[in-house]
Structure formats: structure tokens, C-alpha cells
Amino acid sequence: MQAIIDGQRQYVIPLFQRPYSWDTKQWNTLWQDLIELCEDERPRNHFIGSIVTMPSRSV
């Protein structure tokens, strides 16, 4: 996860995924779930479903 969010690479959501876009509320919910998982002292699994990305050519 760190490799995805540390800024070394940039990912884009492919055009074929965009009709299924989320608004701010859904992204905030996902982000809060991820923060809670990272801060929890007891490692556990958390299913978030599929996230389809592809590397961007420019960062």
C-alpha cells in the first residue's frame, strides 16, 4: 500500500472504469477505513474489493 500512496508512482483510473465513479463521500469512507487499518495495533484483513488502476505515463 505504501508504494501506491508514497508519491513515487502516479496511477490513473482507466476510462472504462469512470462511469462507476464515486463522489467524495465514498472516497472518504474508503480512506478512513484504510487509516484505521494502518493505525490499528492488531493486524487484520479488510476486503475492499477490486481497484483497477494503470500507471500514468507522466508523474
PDB file of N, CA, C and O in Angstrom:
ATOM      1  N   MET A   1       0.822  -1.181   0.000  1.00  0.00           N
ATOM      2  CA  MET A   1       0.000   0.000   0.000  1.00  0.00           C
ATOM      3  C   MET A   1       0.873   1.253   0.000  1.00  0.00           C
ATOM      4  O   MET A   1       0.569   2.231  -0.682  1.00  0.00           O
ATOM      5  N   GLN A   2       1.959   1.213   0.772  1.00  0.00           N
ATOM      6  CA  GLN A   2       2.837   2.379   0.850  1.00  0.00           C
ATOM      7  C   GLN A   2       3.378   2.760  -0.524  1.00  0.00           C
ATOM      8  O   GLN A   2       3.477   3.945  -0.840  1.00  0.00           O
ATOM      9  N   ALA A   3       3.727   1.771  -1.343  1.00  0.00           N
ATOM     10  CA  ALA A   3       4.254   2.057  -2.678  1.00  0.00           C
ATOM     11  C   ALA A   3       3.239   2.785  -3.548  1.00  0.00           C
ATOM     12  O   ALA A   3       3.615   3.547  -4.439  1.00  0.00           O
ATOM     13  N   ILE A   4       1.956   2.554  -3.294  1.00  0.00           N
ATOM     14  CA  ILE A   4       0.918   3.202  -4.093  1.00  0.00           C
ATOM     15  C   ILE A   4       0.726   4.649  -3.669  1.00  0.00           C
ATOM     16  O   ILE A   4       0.524   5.520  -4.515  1.00  0.00           O
ATOM     17  N   ILE A   5       0.786   4.918  -2.368  1.00  0.00           N
ATOM     18  CA  ILE A   5       0.446   6.259  -1.893  1.00  0.00           C
ATOM     19  C   ILE A   5       1.641   7.146  -1.567  1.00  0.00           C
ATOM     20  O   ILE A   5       1.446   8.296  -1.175  1.00  0.00           O
ATOM     21  N   ASP A   6       2.869   6.657  -1.714  1.00  0.00           N
ATOM     22  CA  ASP A   6       4.018   7.469  -1.310  1.00  0.00           C
ATOM     23  C   ASP A   6       4.459   8.480  -2.355  1.00  0.00           C
ATOM     24  O   ASP A   6       5.386   9.249  -2.100  1.00  0.00           O
ATOM     25  N   GLY A   7       3.835   8.505  -3.510  1.00  0.00           N
ATOM     26  CA  GLY A   7       4.126   9.530  -4.499  1.00  0.00           C
ATOM     27  C   GLY A   7       5.192   9.176  -5.512  1.00  0.00           C
ATOM     28  O   GLY A   7       5.489   9.988  -6.389  1.00  0.00           O
ATOM     29  N   GLN A   8       5.781   7.991  -5.424  1.00  0.00           N
ATOM     30  CA  GLN A   8       6.795   7.621  -6.395  1.00  0.00           C
ATOM     31  C   GLN A   8       6.185   7.259  -7.740  1.00  0.00           C
ATOM     32  O   GLN A   8       6.825   7.403  -8.781  1.00  0.00           O
ATOM     33  N   ARG A   9       4.970   6.797  -7.712  1.00  0.00           N
ATOM     34  CA  ARG A   9       4.255   6.470  -8.944  1.00  0.00           C
ATOM     35  C   ARG A   9       2.893   7.128  -8.908  1.00  0.00           C
ATOM     36  O   ARG A   9       2.314   7.347  -7.844  1.00  0.00           O
ATOM     37  N   GLN A  10       2.398   7.434 -10.078  1.00  0.00           N
ATOM     38  CA  GLN A  10       1.069   8.010 -10.167  1.00  0.00           C
ATOM     39  C   GLN A  10       0.190   7.032 -10.936  1.00  0.00           C
ATOM     40  O   GLN A  10       0.594   6.510 -11.975  1.00  0.00           O
ATOM     41  N   TYR A  11      -1.005   6.787 -10.426  1.00  0.00           N
ATOM     42  CA  TYR A  11      -1.941   5.887 -11.068  1.00  0.00           C
ATOM     43  C   TYR A  11      -3.175   6.661 -11.493  1.00  0.00           C
ATOM     44  O   TYR A  11      -3.578   7.632 -10.851  1.00  0.00           O
ATOM     45  N   VAL A  12      -3.760   6.210 -12.584  1.00  0.00           N
ATOM     46  CA  VAL A  12      -4.992   6.824 -13.078  1.00  0.00           C
ATOM     47  C   VAL A  12      -6.070   5.761 -13.160  1.00  0.00           C
ATOM     48  O   VAL A  12      -5.779   4.571 -13.286  1.00  0.00           O
ATOM     49  N   ILE A  13      -7.303   6.198 -13.088  1.00  0.00           N
ATOM     50  CA  ILE A  13      -8.420   5.277 -13.252  1.00  0.00           C
ATOM     51  C   ILE A  13      -8.727   5.212 -14.744  1.00  0.00           C
ATOM     52  O   ILE A  13      -9.053   6.235 -15.346  1.00  0.00           O
ATOM     53  N   PRO A  14      -8.631   4.030 -15.353  1.00  0.00           N
ATOM     54  CA  PRO A  14      -8.859   3.909 -16.792  1.00  0.00           C
ATOM     55  C   PRO A  14     -10.244   4.406 -17.195  1.00  0.00           C
ATOM     56  O   PRO A  14     -11.187   4.356 -16.406  1.00  0.00           O
ATOM     57  N   LEU A  15     -10.353   4.882 -18.423  1.00  0.00           N
ATOM     58  CA  LEU A  15     -11.618   5.422 -18.921  1.00  0.00           C
ATOM     59  C   LEU A  15     -12.780   4.457 -18.758  1.00  0.00           C
ATOM     60  O   LEU A  15     -13.893   4.881 -18.449  1.00  0.00           O
ATOM     61  N   PHE A  16     -12.539   3.151 -18.963  1.00  0.00           N
ATOM     62  CA  PHE A  16     -13.645   2.198 -18.873  1.00  0.00           C
ATOM     63  C   PHE A  16     -14.182   2.066 -17.452  1.00  0.00           C
ATOM     64  O   PHE A  16     -15.263   1.506 -17.270  1.00  0.00           O
ATOM     65  N   GLN A  17     -13.474   2.555 -16.444  1.00  0.00           N
ATOM     66  CA  GLN A  17     -13.934   2.499 -15.062  1.00  0.00           C
ATOM     67  C   GLN A  17     -14.694   3.756 -14.646  1.00  0.00           C
ATOM     68  O   GLN A  17     -15.425   3.733 -13.655  1.00  0.00           O
ATOM     69  N   ARG A  18     -14.536   4.832 -15.374  1.00  0.00           N
ATOM     70  CA  ARG A  18     -15.068   6.116 -14.933  1.00  0.00           C
ATOM     71  C   ARG A  18     -16.584   6.187 -14.802  1.00  0.00           C
ATOM     72  O   ARG A  18     -17.059   6.944 -13.955  1.00  0.00           O
ATOM     73  N   PRO A  19     -17.377   5.454 -15.578  1.00  0.00           N
ATOM     74  CA  PRO A  19     -18.821   5.527 -15.345  1.00  0.00           C
ATOM     75  C   PRO A  19     -19.216   5.053 -13.944  1.00  0.00           C
ATOM     76  O   PRO A  19     -20.316   5.348 -13.477  1.00  0.00           O
ATOM     77  N   TYR A  20     -18.329   4.324 -13.278  1.00  0.00           N
ATOM     78  CA  TYR A  20     -18.609   3.810 -11.945  1.00  0.00           C
ATOM     79  C   TYR A  20     -17.957   4.685 -10.880  1.00  0.00           C
ATOM     80  O   TYR A  20     -17.590   4.199  -9.811  1.00  0.00           O
ATOM     81  N   SER A  21     -17.818   5.948 -11.167  1.00  0.00           N
ATOM     82  CA  SER A  21     -17.074   6.844 -10.271  1.00  0.00           C
ATOM     83  C   SER A  21     -17.798   7.067  -8.948  1.00  0.00           C
ATOM     84  O   SER A  21     -19.024   6.989  -8.860  1.00  0.00           O
ATOM     85  N   TRP A  22     -17.006   7.344  -7.937  1.00  0.00           N
ATOM     86  CA  TRP A  22     -17.519   7.651  -6.608  1.00  0.00           C
ATOM     87  C   TRP A  22     -17.509   9.155  -6.416  1.00  0.00           C
ATOM     88  O   TRP A  22     -16.802   9.885  -7.111  1.00  0.00           O
ATOM     89  N   ASP A  23     -18.309   9.602  -5.461  1.00  0.00           N
ATOM     90  CA  ASP A  23     -18.197  11.002  -5.079  1.00  0.00           C
ATOM     91  C   ASP A  23     -17.343  11.080  -3.811  1.00  0.00           C
ATOM     92  O   ASP A  23     -16.834  10.064  -3.338  1.00  0.00           O
ATOM     93  N   THR A  24     -17.194  12.258  -3.279  1.00  0.00           N
ATOM     94  CA  THR A  24     -16.323  12.477  -2.121  1.00  0.00           C
ATOM     95  C   THR A  24     -16.709  11.616  -0.928  1.00  0.00           C
ATOM     96  O   THR A  24     -15.835  11.144  -0.200  1.00  0.00           O
ATOM     97  N   LYS A  25     -17.984  11.407  -0.718  1.00  0.00           N
ATOM     98  CA  LYS A  25     -18.440  10.623   0.436  1.00  0.00           C
ATOM     99  C   LYS A  25     -17.879   9.197   0.401  1.00  0.00           C
ATOM    100  O   LYS A  25     -17.377   8.708   1.413  1.00  0.00           O
ATOM    101  N   GLN A  26     -17.959   8.527  -0.755  1.00  0.00           N
ATOM    102  CA  GLN A  26     -17.454   7.152  -0.859  1.00  0.00           C
ATOM    103  C   GLN A  26     -15.931   7.107  -0.697  1.00  0.00           C
ATOM    104  O   GLN A  26     -15.408   6.210  -0.036  1.00  0.00           O
ATOM    105  N   TRP A  27     -15.215   8.071  -1.296  1.00  0.00           N
ATOM    106  CA  TRP A  27     -13.756   8.099  -1.155  1.00  0.00           C
ATOM    107  C   TRP A  27     -13.354   8.344   0.294  1.00  0.00           C
ATOM    108  O   TRP A  27     -12.408   7.730   0.786  1.00  0.00           O
ATOM    109  N   ASN A  28     -14.059   9.229   0.974  1.00  0.00           N
ATOM    110  CA  ASN A  28     -13.746   9.491   2.385  1.00  0.00           C
ATOM    111  C   ASN A  28     -13.962   8.257   3.246  1.00  0.00           C
ATOM    112  O   ASN A  28     -13.171   7.982   4.149  1.00  0.00           O
ATOM    113  N   THR A  29     -15.023   7.514   2.974  1.00  0.00           N
ATOM    114  CA  THR A  29     -15.286   6.283   3.723  1.00  0.00           C
ATOM    115  C   THR A  29     -14.154   5.280   3.522  1.00  0.00           C
ATOM    116  O   THR A  29     -13.660   4.699   4.488  1.00  0.00           O
ATOM    117  N   LEU A  30     -13.743   5.075   2.277  1.00  0.00           N
ATOM    118  CA  LEU A  30     -12.638   4.161   1.986  1.00  0.00           C
ATOM    119  C   LEU A  30     -11.361   4.636   2.667  1.00  0.00           C
ATOM    120  O   LEU A  30     -10.661   3.842   3.294  1.00  0.00           O
ATOM    121  N   TRP A  31     -11.056   5.916   2.551  1.00  0.00           N
ATOM    122  CA  TRP A  31      -9.822   6.451   3.123  1.00  0.00           C
ATOM    123  C   TRP A  31      -9.804   6.284   4.644  1.00  0.00           C
ATOM    124  O   TRP A  31      -8.772   5.922   5.210  1.00  0.00           O
ATOM    125  N   GLN A  32     -10.918   6.541   5.303  1.00  0.00           N
ATOM    126  CA  GLN A  32     -10.992   6.372   6.751  1.00  0.00           C
ATOM    127  C   GLN A  32     -10.800   4.906   7.149  1.00  0.00           C
ATOM    128  O   GLN A  32     -10.146   4.613   8.150  1.00  0.00           O
ATOM    129  N   ASP A  33     -11.369   3.992   6.367  1.00  0.00           N
ATOM    130  CA  ASP A  33     -11.152   2.562   6.626  1.00  0.00           C
ATOM    131  C   ASP A  33      -9.666   2.219   6.548  1.00  0.00           C
ATOM    132  O   ASP A  33      -9.149   1.500   7.402  1.00  0.00           O
ATOM    133  N   LEU A  34      -8.980   2.729   5.527  1.00  0.00           N
ATOM    134  CA  LEU A  34      -7.558   2.443   5.357  1.00  0.00           C
ATOM    135  C   LEU A  34      -6.727   3.048   6.487  1.00  0.00           C
ATOM    136  O   LEU A  34      -5.791   2.419   6.980  1.00  0.00           O
ATOM    137  N   ILE A  35      -7.068   4.254   6.891  1.00  0.00           N
ATOM    138  CA  ILE A  35      -6.350   4.890   8.004  1.00  0.00           C
ATOM    139  C   ILE A  35      -6.511   4.068   9.275  1.00  0.00           C
ATOM    140  O   ILE A  35      -5.536   3.825   9.986  1.00  0.00           O
ATOM    141  N   GLU A  36      -7.734   3.639   9.565  1.00  0.00           N
ATOM    142  CA  GLU A  36      -7.973   2.826  10.762  1.00  0.00           C
ATOM    143  C   GLU A  36      -7.180   1.526  10.719  1.00  0.00           C
ATOM    144  O   GLU A  36      -6.643   1.093  11.739  1.00  0.00           O
ATOM    145  N   LEU A  37      -7.104   0.901   9.548  1.00  0.00           N
ATOM    146  CA  LEU A  37      -6.331  -0.337   9.426  1.00  0.00           C
ATOM    147  C   LEU A  37      -4.851  -0.092   9.692  1.00  0.00           C
ATOM    148  O   LEU A  37      -4.200  -0.892  10.365  1.00  0.00           O
ATOM    149  N   CYS A  38      -4.322   0.998   9.173  1.00  0.00           N
ATOM    150  CA  CYS A  38      -2.899   1.301   9.354  1.00  0.00           C
ATOM    151  C   CYS A  38      -2.571   1.657  10.796  1.00  0.00           C
ATOM    152  O   CYS A  38      -1.479   1.354  11.277  1.00  0.00           O
ATOM    153  N   GLU A  39      -3.498   2.290  11.482  1.00  0.00           N
ATOM    154  CA  GLU A  39      -3.248   2.722  12.857  1.00  0.00           C
ATOM    155  C   GLU A  39      -3.545   1.638  13.888  1.00  0.00           C
ATOM    156  O   GLU A  39      -3.112   1.742  15.036  1.00  0.00           O
ATOM    157  N   ASP A  40      -4.271   0.611  13.497  1.00  0.00           N
ATOM    158  CA  ASP A  40      -4.631  -0.465  14.426  1.00  0.00           C
ATOM    159  C   ASP A  40      -3.386  -1.272  14.787  1.00  0.00           C
ATOM    160  O   ASP A  40      -2.622  -1.666  13.905  1.00  0.00           O
ATOM    161  N   GLU A  41      -3.185  -1.515  16.056  1.00  0.00           N
ATOM    162  CA  GLU A  41      -2.022  -2.278  16.504  1.00  0.00           C
ATOM    163  C   GLU A  41      -2.181  -3.775  16.277  1.00  0.00           C
ATOM    164  O   GLU A  41      -1.201  -4.517  16.333  1.00  0.00           O
ATOM    165  N   ARG A  42      -3.396  -4.223  16.023  1.00  0.00           N
ATOM    166  CA  ARG A  42      -3.639  -5.642  15.756  1.00  0.00           C
ATOM    167  C   ARG A  42      -3.864  -5.826  14.253  1.00  0.00           C
ATOM    168  O   ARG A  42      -4.929  -5.475  13.747  1.00  0.00           O
ATOM    169  N   PRO A  43      -2.886  -6.367  13.537  1.00  0.00           N
ATOM    170  CA  PRO A  43      -3.061  -6.569  12.094  1.00  0.00           C
ATOM    171  C   PRO A  43      -4.291  -7.426  11.797  1.00  0.00           C
ATOM    172  O   PRO A  43      -4.546  -8.417  12.481  1.00  0.00           O
ATOM    173  N   ARG A  44      -5.036  -7.042  10.789  1.00  0.00           N
ATOM    174  CA  ARG A  44      -6.222  -7.807  10.391  1.00  0.00           C
ATOM    175  C   ARG A  44      -6.472  -7.594   8.908  1.00  0.00           C
ATOM    176  O   ARG A  44      -5.962  -6.649   8.306  1.00  0.00           O
ATOM    177  N   ASN A  45      -7.252  -8.473   8.341  1.00  0.00           N
ATOM    178  CA  ASN A  45      -7.607  -8.364   6.931  1.00  0.00           C
ATOM    179  C   ASN A  45      -8.813  -7.452   6.769  1.00  0.00           C
ATOM    180  O   ASN A  45      -9.643  -7.329   7.670  1.00  0.00           O
ATOM    181  N   HIS A  46      -8.895  -6.817   5.608  1.00  0.00           N
ATOM    182  CA  HIS A  46     -10.035  -5.950   5.305  1.00  0.00           C
ATOM    183  C   HIS A  46     -10.282  -6.023   3.804  1.00  0.00           C
ATOM    184  O   HIS A  46      -9.426  -5.624   3.015  1.00  0.00           O
ATOM    185  N   PHE A  47     -11.434  -6.523   3.408  1.00  0.00           N
ATOM    186  CA  PHE A  47     -11.752  -6.659   1.990  1.00  0.00           C
ATOM    187  C   PHE A  47     -12.304  -5.344   1.466  1.00  0.00           C
ATOM    188  O   PHE A  47     -13.304  -4.840   1.978  1.00  0.00           O
ATOM    189  N   ILE A  48     -11.655  -4.783   0.444  1.00  0.00           N
ATOM    190  CA  ILE A  48     -12.148  -3.543  -0.151  1.00  0.00           C
ATOM    191  C   ILE A  48     -12.584  -3.735  -1.596  1.00  0.00           C
ATOM    192  O   ILE A  48     -12.940  -2.769  -2.272  1.00  0.00           O
ATOM    193  N   GLY A  49     -12.560  -4.966  -2.071  1.00  0.00           N
ATOM    194  CA  GLY A  49     -12.976  -5.218  -3.441  1.00  0.00           C
ATOM    195  C   GLY A  49     -11.848  -4.924  -4.419  1.00  0.00           C
ATOM    196  O   GLY A  49     -10.688  -4.793  -4.029  1.00  0.00           O
ATOM    197  N   SER A  50     -12.199  -4.825  -5.670  1.00  0.00           N
ATOM    198  CA  SER A  50     -11.209  -4.589  -6.723  1.00  0.00           C
ATOM    199  C   SER A  50     -11.013  -3.103  -6.970  1.00  0.00           C
ATOM    200  O   SER A  50     -11.969  -2.328  -7.000  1.00  0.00           O
ATOM    201  N   ILE A  51      -9.769  -2.727  -7.143  1.00  0.00           N
ATOM    202  CA  ILE A  51      -9.434  -1.373  -7.572  1.00  0.00           C
ATOM    203  C   ILE A  51      -8.590  -1.536  -8.825  1.00  0.00           C
ATOM    204  O   ILE A  51      -7.479  -2.063  -8.762  1.00  0.00           O
ATOM    205  N   VAL A  52      -9.103  -1.093  -9.949  1.00  0.00           N
ATOM    206  CA  VAL A  52      -8.399  -1.233 -11.218  1.00  0.00           C
ATOM    207  C   VAL A  52      -7.676   0.072 -11.508  1.00  0.00           C
ATOM    208  O   VAL A  52      -8.300   1.130 -11.602  1.00  0.00           O
ATOM    209  N   THR A  53      -6.348  -0.008 -11.651  1.00  0.00           N
ATOM    210  CA  THR A  53      -5.544   1.163 -11.976  1.00  0.00           C
ATOM    211  C   THR A  53      -4.568   0.808 -13.076  1.00  0.00           C
ATOM    212  O   THR A  53      -4.391  -0.362 -13.415  1.00  0.00           O
ATOM    213  N   MET A  54      -3.944   1.822 -13.627  1.00  0.00           N
ATOM    214  CA  MET A  54      -2.854   1.601 -14.568  1.00  0.00           C
ATOM    215  C   MET A  54      -1.869   2.744 -14.385  1.00  0.00           C
ATOM    216  O   MET A  54      -2.280   3.870 -14.104  1.00  0.00           O
ATOM    217  N   PRO A  55      -0.571   2.477 -14.540  1.00  0.00           N
ATOM    218  CA  PRO A  55       0.417   3.539 -14.353  1.00  0.00           C
ATOM    219  C   PRO A  55       0.209   4.662 -15.360  1.00  0.00           C
ATOM    220  O   PRO A  55      -0.106   4.420 -16.526  1.00  0.00           O
ATOM    221  N   SER A  56       0.388   5.876 -14.899  1.00  0.00           N
ATOM    222  CA  SER A  56       0.328   7.037 -15.777  1.00  0.00           C
ATOM    223  C   SER A  56       1.687   7.192 -16.446  1.00  0.00           C
ATOM    224  O   SER A  56       2.707   6.845 -15.851  1.00  0.00           O
ATOM    225  N   ARG A  57       1.718   7.700 -17.652  1.00  0.00           N
ATOM    226  CA  ARG A  57       2.997   7.890 -18.345  1.00  0.00           C
ATOM    227  C   ARG A  57       3.764   9.089 -17.790  1.00  0.00           C
ATOM    228  O   ARG A  57       4.989   9.139 -17.897  1.00  0.00           O
ATOM    229  N   SER A  58       3.068  10.041 -17.207  1.00  0.00           N
ATOM    230  CA  SER A  58       3.749  11.207 -16.638  1.00  0.00           C
ATOM    231  C   SER A  58       3.378  11.348 -15.174  1.00  0.00           C
ATOM    232  O   SER A  58       2.247  11.073 -14.774  1.00  0.00           O
ATOM    233  N   VAL A  59       4.336  11.775 -14.393  1.00  0.00           N
ATOM    234  CA  VAL A  59       4.092  11.957 -12.960  1.00  0.00           C
ATOM    235  C   VAL A  59       4.209  13.422 -12.632  1.00  0.00           C
ATOM    236  O   VAL A  59       4.042  13.811 -11.476  1.00  0.00           O
TER     237      VAL A  59
END
